Amino acid sequence: MRGLAERRPSAPAAPCGCAQPSLETGNLLTDPIGYLESCFSAKNGTPRQPSICSHSRACLKIRKSIFNNPDHSLMGLEQFSHVWILFVFHKNGHLNYKAKVQPPRLNGAKTGVFSTRSPHRPNAIGLTLAKLEKVEGGTVYLSGIDMIHGTPVLDIKPYIADYDSPRSEEPLEDLSVQNNHHQLKPASQSDGTTDSYDQQLLSGCGKAQHSLSTEDKLKRLEENSQKSRDSTESQHTLPEDRERTMDLNLESSSMGMAEEQRGPQDLKSFLDEGTDRSRNVECASVLQGSSTENRSPSCRARTADRVSYSVIPTWVKEAPAASLQVRFTPHAELDLRKLSPGGAGQVSFRYFESTEEAKRAIEALLSADPRSVYRRKLCQDRLFFFTVDIAHVTCWFGDGFAEVLRIKLASEPVEMRDPEESLVALGS
Ligand SMILES: C[S@@+](CC[C@H](N)C(=O)[O-])C[C@H]1O[C@@H](n2cnc3c(N)ncnc32)[C@H](O)[C@@H]1O
Protein backbone atom coordinates (compact mmCIF):
# COMPACT_ATOMS: atom_id res chain seq x y z
CA MET A 1 0.00 0.00 0.00
CA ARG A 2 2.87 2.32 0.82
CA GLY A 3 3.46 5.05 -1.70
CA LEU A 4 0.48 4.18 -3.85
CA ALA A 5 -0.70 7.77 -3.94
CA GLU A 6 2.76 8.96 -4.97
CA ARG A 7 3.22 6.27 -7.59
CA ARG A 8 -0.20 6.84 -9.06
CA PRO A 9 0.00 8.14 -12.63
CA SER A 10 -1.17 11.69 -12.68
CA ALA A 11 -4.29 12.32 -14.69
CA PRO A 12 -3.63 14.03 -18.00
CA ALA A 13 -5.24 17.42 -18.17
CA ALA A 14 -7.95 18.23 -20.68
CA PRO A 15 -7.67 21.48 -22.66
CA CYS A 16 -9.85 23.13 -20.00
CA GLY A 17 -7.30 22.21 -17.33
CA CYS A 18 -9.54 19.58 -15.73
CA ALA A 19 -8.28 16.05 -15.20
CA GLN A 20 -9.34 13.87 -18.08
CA PRO A 21 -11.48 10.88 -17.20
CA SER A 22 -9.47 7.72 -16.92
CA LEU A 23 -10.18 4.54 -14.99
CA GLU A 24 -6.45 4.12 -14.28
CA THR A 25 -6.31 7.32 -12.29
CA GLY A 26 -9.77 7.05 -10.80
CA ASN A 27 -11.00 10.08 -12.69
CA LEU A 28 -14.28 8.56 -13.59
CA LEU A 29 -16.67 10.25 -15.97
CA THR A 30 -20.03 9.34 -14.50
CA ASP A 31 -23.07 8.73 -16.64
CA PRO A 32 -26.17 8.34 -14.47
CA ILE A 33 -28.08 5.15 -15.06
CA GLY A 34 -31.22 7.19 -14.44
CA TYR A 35 -32.76 10.11 -12.59
CA LEU A 36 -34.84 9.45 -9.54
CA GLU A 37 -38.51 10.32 -9.34
CA SER A 38 -38.98 10.99 -5.65
CA CYS A 39 -41.79 12.11 -3.39
CA PHE A 40 -39.40 14.75 -2.01
CA SER A 41 -39.10 17.83 -4.15
CA ALA A 42 -36.48 19.71 -2.13
CA LYS A 43 -33.84 19.07 0.49
CA ASN A 44 -35.90 20.73 3.19
CA GLY A 45 -37.95 18.11 4.96
CA THR A 46 -36.26 15.20 3.19
CA PRO A 47 -35.26 12.57 5.76
CA ARG A 48 -31.61 12.44 6.71
CA GLN A 49 -31.51 8.70 6.32
CA PRO A 50 -33.80 6.22 4.59
CA SER A 51 -34.77 4.53 7.85
CA ILE A 52 -36.67 7.61 9.01
CA CYS A 53 -39.62 7.29 6.67
CA SER A 54 -40.49 3.85 5.33
CA HIS A 55 -43.41 5.31 3.37
CA SER A 56 -41.25 7.58 1.25
CA ARG A 57 -41.31 6.38 -2.34
CA ALA A 58 -39.40 6.79 -5.55
CA CYS A 59 -38.90 5.15 -8.88
CA LEU A 60 -36.00 4.92 -11.23
CA LYS A 61 -36.09 4.13 -14.90
CA ILE A 62 -32.85 2.88 -16.37
CA ARG A 63 -31.91 5.08 -19.31
CA LYS A 64 -31.81 3.60 -22.75
CA SER A 65 -28.56 5.37 -23.41
CA ILE A 66 -26.98 3.13 -20.77
CA PHE A 67 -28.51 -0.16 -21.92
CA ASN A 68 -30.47 -0.71 -25.11
CA ASN A 69 -32.64 -3.09 -23.15
CA PRO A 70 -32.84 -1.60 -19.66
CA ASP A 71 -34.97 -4.48 -18.43
CA HIS A 72 -32.08 -6.88 -19.12
CA SER A 73 -29.93 -5.03 -16.64
CA LEU A 74 -32.54 -5.48 -13.91
CA MET A 75 -33.04 -9.19 -14.47
CA GLY A 76 -32.93 -11.03 -11.14
CA LEU A 77 -33.00 -7.87 -9.04
CA GLU A 78 -36.59 -8.54 -8.01
CA GLN A 79 -35.33 -11.44 -5.88
CA PHE A 80 -33.81 -8.99 -3.42
CA SER A 81 -35.70 -7.10 -0.79
CA HIS A 82 -33.26 -4.19 -0.47
CA VAL A 83 -30.85 -2.42 -2.75
CA TRP A 84 -27.97 -0.01 -2.32
CA ILE A 85 -28.41 3.14 -4.37
CA LEU A 86 -25.34 5.16 -5.26
CA PHE A 87 -26.16 8.66 -6.33
CA VAL A 88 -24.90 12.19 -6.82
CA PHE A 89 -25.83 14.96 -4.37
CA HIS A 90 -26.63 17.13 -7.36
CA LYS A 91 -28.28 19.88 -5.32
CA ASN A 92 -25.35 20.63 -3.06
CA GLY A 93 -25.21 24.01 -4.72
CA HIS A 94 -21.50 24.00 -5.33
CA LEU A 95 -18.70 21.51 -4.97
CA ASN A 96 -17.67 22.76 -1.58
CA TYR A 97 -16.40 20.49 1.12
CA LYS A 98 -14.47 20.75 4.33
CA ALA A 99 -12.40 18.23 6.27
CA LYS A 100 -14.55 18.75 9.35
CA VAL A 101 -18.33 19.03 9.35
CA GLN A 102 -21.10 19.54 11.88
CA PRO A 103 -23.56 16.67 11.63
CA PRO A 104 -26.99 17.42 13.15
CA ARG A 105 -26.55 14.69 15.72
CA LEU A 106 -23.49 16.42 17.12
CA ASN A 107 -25.56 19.53 17.71
CA GLY A 108 -22.97 21.96 16.44
CA ALA A 109 -19.80 20.03 17.31
CA LYS A 110 -17.41 19.06 14.52
CA THR A 111 -16.08 15.76 13.31
CA GLY A 112 -14.20 14.52 10.24
CA VAL A 113 -16.29 14.41 7.09
CA PHE A 114 -15.46 10.75 6.54
CA SER A 115 -17.00 9.84 9.88
CA THR A 116 -20.32 11.26 8.73
CA ARG A 117 -22.96 10.89 6.03
CA SER A 118 -22.70 14.56 5.12
CA PRO A 119 -23.68 15.35 1.51
CA HIS A 120 -20.74 17.76 1.34
CA ARG A 121 -17.78 15.55 0.58
CA PRO A 122 -14.93 15.54 -1.96
CA ASN A 123 -16.89 13.39 -4.39
CA ALA A 124 -20.52 14.26 -3.82
CA ILE A 125 -21.66 10.64 -3.77
CA GLY A 126 -24.49 9.38 -1.60
CA LEU A 127 -25.29 5.84 -0.53
CA THR A 128 -28.77 4.75 0.46
CA LEU A 129 -30.15 1.39 1.41
CA ALA A 130 -33.68 1.35 -0.03
CA LYS A 131 -36.45 -1.20 0.03
CA LEU A 132 -37.12 -2.65 -3.38
CA GLU A 133 -40.87 -2.62 -3.89
CA LYS A 134 -40.94 -4.01 -7.40
CA VAL A 135 -39.21 -4.15 -10.75
CA GLU A 136 -41.28 -3.50 -13.85
CA GLY A 137 -39.55 -3.63 -17.19
CA GLY A 138 -36.68 -1.19 -17.00
CA THR A 139 -37.97 0.58 -13.88
CA VAL A 140 -37.37 -0.06 -10.19
CA TYR A 141 -39.79 1.10 -7.53
CA LEU A 142 -38.30 1.93 -4.16
CA SER A 143 -39.44 2.94 -0.71
CA GLY A 144 -37.64 4.17 2.38
CA ILE A 145 -35.55 6.72 0.54
CA ASP A 146 -33.82 9.98 1.47
CA MET A 147 -33.14 11.41 -1.99
CA ILE A 148 -34.84 14.26 -3.76
CA HIS A 149 -36.58 14.35 -7.10
CA GLY A 150 -34.18 14.43 -10.04
CA THR A 151 -31.27 12.86 -8.17
CA PRO A 152 -28.83 11.33 -10.66
CA VAL A 153 -28.35 7.68 -9.79
CA LEU A 154 -24.98 6.11 -10.60
CA ASP A 155 -25.52 2.52 -9.63
CA ILE A 156 -27.78 -0.06 -7.99
CA LYS A 157 -26.40 -3.03 -6.07
CA PRO A 158 -28.30 -5.71 -4.21
CA TYR A 159 -28.14 -5.66 -0.44
CA ILE A 160 -26.75 -8.98 0.73
CA ALA A 161 -26.68 -9.32 4.48
CA ASP A 162 -23.94 -11.93 4.33
CA TYR A 163 -21.65 -9.54 2.50
CA ASP A 164 -22.83 -6.21 3.80
CA SER A 165 -22.89 -6.72 7.54
CA PRO A 166 -19.69 -7.54 9.38
CA ARG A 167 -19.51 -10.89 11.07
CA SER A 168 -17.35 -12.52 13.61
CA GLU A 169 -14.98 -15.12 12.24
CA GLU A 170 -15.42 -17.39 15.21
CA PRO A 171 -18.69 -18.39 16.83
CA LEU A 172 -19.47 -16.09 19.69
CA GLU A 173 -21.39 -18.28 22.05
CA ASP A 174 -24.51 -16.74 23.42
CA LEU A 175 -23.43 -13.20 22.89
CA SER A 176 -26.65 -11.65 21.95
CA VAL A 177 -29.46 -12.79 24.06
CA GLN A 178 -28.26 -12.55 27.57
CA ASN A 179 -30.02 -9.53 28.74
CA ASN A 180 -33.66 -8.86 29.28
CA HIS A 181 -33.13 -5.17 28.66
CA HIS A 182 -32.04 -5.78 25.11
CA GLN A 183 -34.43 -7.77 23.05
CA LEU A 184 -34.64 -8.14 19.35
CA LYS A 185 -36.88 -5.49 18.03
CA PRO A 186 -38.23 -5.27 14.51
CA ALA A 187 -36.89 -1.82 13.77
CA SER A 188 -37.10 -0.21 10.38
CA GLN A 189 -34.32 -0.67 7.90
CA SER A 190 -30.76 0.39 8.33
CA ASP A 191 -30.04 4.03 9.01
CA GLY A 192 -26.81 3.53 7.25
CA THR A 193 -24.83 3.30 10.42
CA THR A 194 -26.03 0.11 11.96
CA ASP A 195 -28.33 -2.73 11.08
CA SER A 196 -31.94 -2.70 12.14
CA TYR A 197 -31.54 -5.76 14.27
CA ASP A 198 -28.59 -4.36 16.05
CA GLN A 199 -28.82 -5.14 19.65
CA GLN A 200 -27.04 -2.87 21.98
CA LEU A 201 -25.16 -5.07 24.33
CA LEU A 202 -22.41 -3.34 26.06
CA SER A 203 -21.56 -0.40 28.10
CA GLY A 204 -18.39 0.80 29.72
CA CYS A 205 -16.24 1.01 26.64
CA GLY A 206 -13.47 3.51 27.20
CA LYS A 207 -11.62 5.74 24.80
CA ALA A 208 -8.74 3.35 24.51
CA GLN A 209 -10.91 1.02 22.54
CA HIS A 210 -10.73 3.19 19.47
CA SER A 211 -7.49 1.44 18.69
CA LEU A 212 -8.59 -2.12 19.47
CA SER A 213 -8.07 -4.72 16.81
CA THR A 214 -11.10 -6.62 15.56
CA GLU A 215 -10.01 -9.68 17.51
CA ASP A 216 -9.65 -7.62 20.67
CA LYS A 217 -13.06 -6.14 20.06
CA LEU A 218 -14.59 -9.56 19.76
CA LYS A 219 -12.86 -10.72 22.91
CA ARG A 220 -14.09 -7.64 24.70
CA LEU A 221 -17.57 -8.30 23.41
CA GLU A 222 -17.47 -11.73 24.96
CA GLU A 223 -16.16 -10.41 28.27
CA ASN A 224 -18.78 -7.73 28.37
CA SER A 225 -21.44 -10.19 27.45
CA GLN A 226 -20.41 -12.22 30.47
CA LYS A 227 -20.60 -9.08 32.57
CA SER A 228 -24.08 -8.36 31.32
CA ARG A 229 -25.06 -11.88 32.34
CA ASP A 230 -23.75 -11.17 35.79
CA SER A 231 -25.34 -7.84 36.19
CA THR A 232 -28.12 -6.61 33.97
CA GLU A 233 -28.15 -3.48 36.10
CA SER A 234 -24.89 -2.22 34.67
CA GLN A 235 -26.34 -1.61 31.23
CA HIS A 236 -26.28 2.03 30.17
CA THR A 237 -24.91 3.16 33.46
CA LEU A 238 -21.29 3.78 32.66
CA PRO A 239 -20.20 6.85 30.76
CA GLU A 240 -18.91 5.83 27.43
CA ASP A 241 -17.44 7.18 24.32
CA ARG A 242 -18.27 4.33 22.09
CA GLU A 243 -20.89 1.67 21.96
CA ARG A 244 -20.99 -1.76 20.56
CA THR A 245 -23.93 -3.11 18.76
CA MET A 246 -24.64 -6.59 17.64
CA ASP A 247 -27.10 -7.85 15.22
CA LEU A 248 -28.59 -11.26 15.08
CA ASN A 249 -28.95 -12.90 11.77
CA LEU A 250 -31.29 -15.81 12.05
CA GLU A 251 -31.13 -16.99 8.50
CA SER A 252 -30.59 -20.68 8.09
CA SER A 253 -27.47 -21.70 6.25
CA SER A 254 -29.46 -24.27 4.33
CA MET A 255 -31.54 -21.66 2.53
CA GLY A 256 -31.45 -20.95 -1.15
CA MET A 257 -29.52 -17.98 -2.41
CA ALA A 258 -32.43 -15.62 -2.83
CA GLU A 259 -33.63 -16.36 0.65
CA GLU A 260 -30.23 -15.84 2.13
CA GLN A 261 -30.05 -12.48 0.57
CA ARG A 262 -33.15 -11.07 2.12
CA GLY A 263 -32.67 -7.83 3.98
CA PRO A 264 -33.39 -7.08 7.59
CA GLN A 265 -36.88 -5.71 7.12
CA ASP A 266 -38.08 -8.93 5.67
CA LEU A 267 -37.03 -10.96 8.64
CA LYS A 268 -40.35 -10.99 10.38
CA SER A 269 -42.43 -11.81 7.33
CA PHE A 270 -39.81 -14.31 6.32
CA LEU A 271 -40.06 -16.05 9.65
CA ASP A 272 -43.81 -16.03 9.40
CA GLU A 273 -43.87 -17.50 5.95
CA GLY A 274 -43.93 -21.24 6.15
CA THR A 275 -43.62 -24.51 7.93
CA ASP A 276 -40.33 -25.39 6.31
CA ARG A 277 -38.92 -22.52 8.29
CA SER A 278 -40.32 -23.61 11.59
CA ARG A 279 -36.86 -23.96 13.07
CA ASN A 280 -36.28 -20.31 12.45
CA VAL A 281 -39.61 -19.40 13.92
CA GLU A 282 -38.76 -21.37 16.98
CA CYS A 283 -35.45 -19.58 17.19
CA ALA A 284 -36.97 -16.17 16.73
CA SER A 285 -39.54 -16.60 19.41
CA VAL A 286 -36.93 -17.89 21.79
CA LEU A 287 -34.67 -14.99 21.00
CA GLN A 288 -37.41 -12.51 21.52
CA GLY A 289 -37.96 -14.03 24.89
CA SER A 290 -34.24 -13.37 25.33
CA SER A 291 -33.73 -16.03 27.88
CA THR A 292 -30.68 -18.23 27.46
CA GLU A 293 -32.20 -21.04 29.47
CA ASN A 294 -35.17 -21.33 27.14
CA ARG A 295 -33.18 -21.71 23.99
CA SER A 296 -32.75 -25.06 22.38
CA PRO A 297 -29.12 -26.20 21.88
CA SER A 298 -29.45 -26.35 18.10
CA CYS A 299 -30.83 -22.87 18.02
CA ARG A 300 -28.05 -21.59 20.24
CA ALA A 301 -25.33 -23.07 18.07
CA ARG A 302 -26.73 -21.77 14.83
CA THR A 303 -27.38 -18.26 16.01
CA ALA A 304 -23.99 -18.07 17.67
CA ASP A 305 -22.44 -19.04 14.34
CA ARG A 306 -24.15 -16.21 12.57
CA VAL A 307 -23.76 -13.42 15.02
CA SER A 308 -22.54 -10.25 13.39
CA TYR A 309 -21.51 -7.06 14.97
CA SER A 310 -20.73 -3.46 14.28
CA VAL A 311 -19.28 -0.68 16.32
CA ILE A 312 -20.52 2.89 16.15
CA PRO A 313 -19.91 5.96 18.25
CA THR A 314 -22.51 6.99 20.79
CA TRP A 315 -23.25 10.25 19.03
CA VAL A 316 -24.56 8.34 16.03
CA LYS A 317 -26.72 6.08 18.12
CA GLU A 318 -28.20 8.76 20.29
CA ALA A 319 -30.07 11.67 18.78
CA PRO A 320 -29.42 15.06 20.45
CA ALA A 321 -33.04 15.07 21.52
CA ALA A 322 -35.64 12.37 21.88
CA SER A 323 -37.89 11.96 18.88
CA LEU A 324 -40.56 14.62 18.72
CA GLN A 325 -44.19 14.09 19.35
CA VAL A 326 -46.14 15.08 16.24
CA ARG A 327 -49.63 16.48 16.22
CA PHE A 328 -51.97 17.93 13.62
CA THR A 329 -54.33 20.80 14.27
CA PRO A 330 -57.97 20.06 13.35
CA HIS A 331 -57.47 22.47 10.45
CA ALA A 332 -54.48 20.50 9.18
CA GLU A 333 -56.40 17.22 9.49
CA LEU A 334 -59.15 18.74 7.37
CA ASP A 335 -56.61 20.00 4.83
CA LEU A 336 -55.16 16.52 4.54
CA ARG A 337 -58.52 14.99 3.90
CA LYS A 338 -59.13 17.54 1.13
CA LEU A 339 -56.04 16.28 -0.68
CA SER A 340 -57.22 12.73 -0.46
CA PRO A 341 -58.82 10.58 -3.08
CA GLY A 342 -62.51 11.19 -2.86
CA GLY A 343 -61.92 14.34 -0.80
CA ALA A 344 -63.66 17.55 -1.72
CA GLY A 345 -60.80 18.67 -3.97
CA GLN A 346 -60.62 15.28 -5.78
CA VAL A 347 -56.85 15.39 -5.78
CA SER A 348 -55.00 12.24 -5.01
CA PHE A 349 -51.50 11.52 -3.88
CA ARG A 350 -49.01 10.41 -6.47
CA TYR A 351 -46.71 8.44 -4.25
CA PHE A 352 -48.69 7.70 -1.11
CA GLU A 353 -51.35 5.07 -1.32
CA SER A 354 -53.74 6.64 1.18
CA THR A 355 -54.31 9.65 3.38
CA GLU A 356 -53.31 7.53 6.34
CA GLU A 357 -50.00 6.70 4.72
CA ALA A 358 -49.38 10.37 3.91
CA LYS A 359 -50.12 11.26 7.51
CA ARG A 360 -47.78 8.59 8.84
CA ALA A 361 -45.04 9.78 6.49
CA ILE A 362 -45.42 13.38 7.68
CA GLU A 363 -45.35 12.17 11.28
CA ALA A 364 -42.20 10.14 10.68
CA LEU A 365 -40.44 13.03 8.96
CA LEU A 366 -41.25 15.49 11.72
CA SER A 367 -40.64 13.22 14.67
CA ALA A 368 -37.00 12.90 13.53
CA ASP A 369 -36.73 16.71 13.62
CA PRO A 370 -35.68 17.60 10.08
CA ARG A 371 -34.40 21.07 11.06
CA SER A 372 -30.76 21.98 10.68
CA VAL A 373 -28.81 22.66 13.85
CA TYR A 374 -28.88 26.35 12.97
CA ARG A 375 -32.65 26.38 12.68
CA ARG A 376 -33.10 24.28 15.77
CA LYS A 377 -30.97 26.65 17.84
CA LEU A 378 -31.57 30.06 16.37
CA CYS A 379 -34.88 30.02 14.54
CA GLN A 380 -37.01 28.14 17.01
CA ASP A 381 -40.00 30.41 16.57
CA ARG A 382 -39.99 30.23 12.77
CA LEU A 383 -42.46 28.27 10.73
CA PHE A 384 -41.05 25.28 8.90
CA PHE A 385 -42.22 24.31 5.41
CA PHE A 386 -41.66 21.28 3.28
CA THR A 387 -43.27 19.45 0.38
CA VAL A 388 -43.87 15.77 0.22
CA ASP A 389 -45.77 14.27 -2.70
CA ILE A 390 -48.56 16.81 -3.43
CA ALA A 391 -48.67 18.15 0.12
CA HIS A 392 -47.08 21.44 1.09
CA VAL A 393 -46.82 21.24 4.87
CA THR A 394 -46.53 24.16 7.28
CA CYS A 395 -45.60 23.39 10.86
CA TRP A 396 -43.87 24.73 13.92
CA PHE A 397 -41.76 23.20 16.65
CA GLY A 398 -42.17 23.52 20.38
CA ASP A 399 -40.53 21.86 23.32
CA GLY A 400 -40.48 18.17 22.39
CA PHE A 401 -43.14 18.39 19.71
CA ALA A 402 -43.91 19.43 16.16
CA GLU A 403 -47.34 20.64 15.17
CA VAL A 404 -48.70 20.60 11.64
CA LEU A 405 -50.67 23.77 11.08
CA ARG A 406 -51.62 23.66 7.45
CA ILE A 407 -51.41 21.34 4.47
CA LYS A 408 -51.96 22.77 1.02
CA LEU A 409 -51.72 21.41 -2.47
CA ALA A 410 -48.13 22.09 -3.47
CA SER A 411 -47.89 24.70 -6.20
CA GLU A 412 -45.46 22.42 -7.99
CA PRO A 413 -46.25 18.99 -6.71
CA VAL A 414 -43.63 16.33 -7.20
CA GLU A 415 -44.72 14.56 -10.34
CA MET A 416 -44.83 10.81 -10.64
CA ARG A 417 -45.09 10.98 -14.39
CA ASP A 418 -44.57 8.25 -16.84
CA PRO A 419 -40.83 7.67 -16.40
CA GLU A 420 -40.25 7.91 -20.13
CA GLU A 421 -41.58 11.46 -20.14
CA SER A 422 -39.75 12.33 -16.96
CA LEU A 423 -36.40 11.48 -18.42
CA VAL A 424 -37.05 14.00 -21.15
CA ALA A 425 -38.16 16.54 -18.58
CA LEU A 426 -35.01 15.95 -16.58
CA GLY A 427 -32.88 16.62 -19.60
CA SER A 428 -31.26 13.26 -20.14
C1 LIG B 1 -27.48 13.18 5.06
S1 LIG B 1 -27.75 12.72 3.38
C2 LIG B 1 -27.59 10.97 3.48
C3 LIG B 1 -27.74 10.36 2.14
C4 LIG B 1 -27.33 8.91 2.08
N1 LIG B 1 -28.20 8.06 2.87
C5 LIG B 1 -25.90 8.74 2.51
O1 LIG B 1 -25.67 8.33 3.65
O2 LIG B 1 -25.01 9.02 1.72
C6 LIG B 1 -29.48 12.92 3.15
C7 LIG B 1 -29.83 14.35 2.89
O3 LIG B 1 -29.24 14.74 1.67
C8 LIG B 1 -30.04 15.71 1.04
N2 LIG B 1 -30.21 15.28 -0.34
C9 LIG B 1 -30.97 14.26 -0.81
N3 LIG B 1 -30.85 14.17 -2.14
C10 LIG B 1 -30.00 15.14 -2.52
C11 LIG B 1 -29.47 15.55 -3.76
N4 LIG B 1 -29.78 14.95 -4.90
N5 LIG B 1 -28.61 16.62 -3.78
C12 LIG B 1 -28.26 17.23 -2.64
N6 LIG B 1 -28.74 16.88 -1.42
C13 LIG B 1 -29.60 15.86 -1.36
C14 LIG B 1 -31.36 15.80 1.78
O4 LIG B 1 -31.35 16.99 2.53
C15 LIG B 1 -31.30 14.59 2.73
O5 LIG B 1 -31.89 14.91 3.97
The ligand as an SDF file (V2000), in Angstrom:
LIG
                    3D

 27 29  0  0  0  0  0  0  0  0999 V2000
  -27.4760   13.1750    5.0580 C   0  0  0  0  0  0  0  0  0  0  0  0
  -27.7490   12.7190    3.3820 S   0  0  0  0  0  0  0  0  0  0  0  0
  -27.5920   10.9710    3.4770 C   0  0  0  0  0  0  0  0  0  0  0  0
  -27.7400   10.3560    2.1380 C   0  0  0  0  0  0  0  0  0  0  0  0
  -27.3350    8.9070    2.0830 C   0  0  0  0  0  0  0  0  0  0  0  0
  -28.2040    8.0570    2.8650 N   0  0  0  0  0  0  0  0  0  0  0  0
  -25.9020    8.7430    2.5080 C   0  0  0  0  0  0  0  0  0  0  0  0
  -25.6670    8.3320    3.6450 O   0  0  0  0  0  0  0  0  0  0  0  0
  -25.0100    9.0180    1.7150 O   0  0  0  0  0  0  0  0  0  0  0  0
  -29.4750   12.9210    3.1490 C   0  0  0  0  0  0  0  0  0  0  0  0
  -29.8280   14.3510    2.8930 C   0  0  0  0  0  0  0  0  0  0  0  0
  -29.2410   14.7430    1.6670 O   0  0  0  0  0  0  0  0  0  0  0  0
  -30.0400   15.7150    1.0410 C   0  0  0  0  0  0  0  0  0  0  0  0
  -30.2140   15.2850   -0.3450 N   0  0  0  0  0  0  0  0  0  0  0  0
  -30.9670   14.2630   -0.8070 C   0  0  0  0  0  0  0  0  0  0  0  0
  -30.8510   14.1700   -2.1360 N   0  0  0  0  0  0  0  0  0  0  0  0
  -29.9960   15.1440   -2.5180 C   0  0  0  0  0  0  0  0  0  0  0  0
  -29.4670   15.5530   -3.7590 C   0  0  0  0  0  0  0  0  0  0  0  0
  -29.7810   14.9520   -4.9020 N   0  0  0  0  0  0  0  0  0  0  0  0
  -28.6140   16.6150   -3.7780 N   0  0  0  0  0  0  0  0  0  0  0  0
  -28.2600   17.2310   -2.6360 C   0  0  0  0  0  0  0  0  0  0  0  0
  -28.7360   16.8840   -1.4250 N   0  0  0  0  0  0  0  0  0  0  0  0
  -29.5960   15.8580   -1.3650 C   0  0  0  0  0  0  0  0  0  0  0  0
  -31.3620   15.8010    1.7830 C   0  0  0  0  0  0  0  0  0  0  0  0
  -31.3470   16.9930    2.5310 O   0  0  0  0  0  0  0  0  0  0  0  0
  -31.3040   14.5910    2.7350 C   0  0  0  0  0  0  0  0  0  0  0  0
  -31.8940   14.9080    3.9700 O   0  0  0  0  0  0  0  0  0  0  0  0
  1  2  1  0
  2  3  1  0
  2 10  1  0
  3  4  1  0
  4  5  1  0
  5  6  1  0
  5  7  1  0
  7  8  2  0
  7  9  1  0
 10 11  1  0
 11 12  1  0
 11 26  1  0
 12 13  1  0
 13 14  1  0
 13 24  1  0
 14 15  1  0
 14 23  1  0
 15 16  2  0
 16 17  1  0
 17 18  1  0
 17 23  2  0
 18 19  1  0
 18 20  2  0
 20 21  1  0
 21 22  2  0
 22 23  1  0
 24 25  1  0
 24 26  1  0
 26 27  1  0
M  CHG  2   2   1   9  -1
M  END
$$$$
